[in-house]
Amino acid sequence: MRGAAARAAMLLLAAAALLAACGRVGPVRPPGPPDQVTYPRTYPSR
């Protein structure tokens, strides 16, 4: 039983690591063409 529990825990850990890696890389950019963006910075701009 211990081997199955350890295997399940490792599988869960691997799945969590893969899901945590999802997302966009780089800084946040406003949507749309750059010449039509009214406010180029996100609020607050500090």
LINDAGI-V657414 format. One record per residue. RES is the residue in one letter. PHI is phi in whole degrees, 0 to 359 (999 if undefined). PSI is psi in degrees with one decimal (none if undefined). OMEGA is omega in degrees with one decimal (none if undefined). Layout:
BEGIN
res->[RES | RES]
phi->[PHI | PHI]
psi->[PSI | PSI]
omega->[OMEGA | OMEGA]
END
This chain:
BEGIN
res->[M | R | G | A | A | A | R | A | A | M | L | L | L | A | A | A | A | L | L | A | A | C | G | R | V | G | P | V | R | P | P | G | P | P | D | Q | V | T | Y | P | R | T | Y | P | S | R]
phi->[999 | 296 | 295 | 292 | 293 | 293 | 295 | 294 | 294 | 293 | 295 | 296 | 296 | 295 | 295 | 295 | 294 | 293 | 289 | 290 | 278 | 286 | 140 | 273 | 261 | 106 | 287 | 287 | 239 | 292 | 286 | 99 | 293 | 301 | 283 | 252 | 278 | 285 | 246 | 288 | 249 | 279 | 270 | 281 | 266 | 271]
psi->[-34.9 | -37.2 | -40.0 | -39.3 | -40.3 | -39.4 | -40.8 | -39.7 | -39.8 | -38.6 | -41.9 | -41.2 | -42.1 | -41.4 | -40.4 | -39.3 | -39.8 | -40.2 | -30.7 | -22.7 | -7.4 | 145.1 | 175.0 | 144.6 | 137.3 | 179.8 | 160.6 | 130.7 | 141.0 | 148.3 | 154.7 | 174.4 | 141.5 | -30.5 | -11.1 | 5.4 | 119.1 | -48.0 | 103.5 | -15.0 | 152.7 | 155.9 | 135.7 | 155.3 | 27.5 | none]
omega->[-177.7 | 179.3 | 179.5 | 178.8 | 178.6 | 178.8 | 178.7 | 178.9 | 178.3 | 177.6 | 177.6 | 178.0 | 178.7 | 178.6 | 178.7 | 179.2 | 178.3 | 179.8 | 179.1 | -178.5 | -179.9 | 177.4 | -179.5 | 178.8 | 175.9 | -178.0 | 178.7 | 178.7 | 177.9 | -179.8 | 175.5 | 178.3 | -176.8 | -178.7 | 179.8 | 179.0 | -177.6 | -179.5 | -174.1 | -179.3 | 176.0 | 179.5 | -10.7 | -173.2 | 179.3 | none]
END
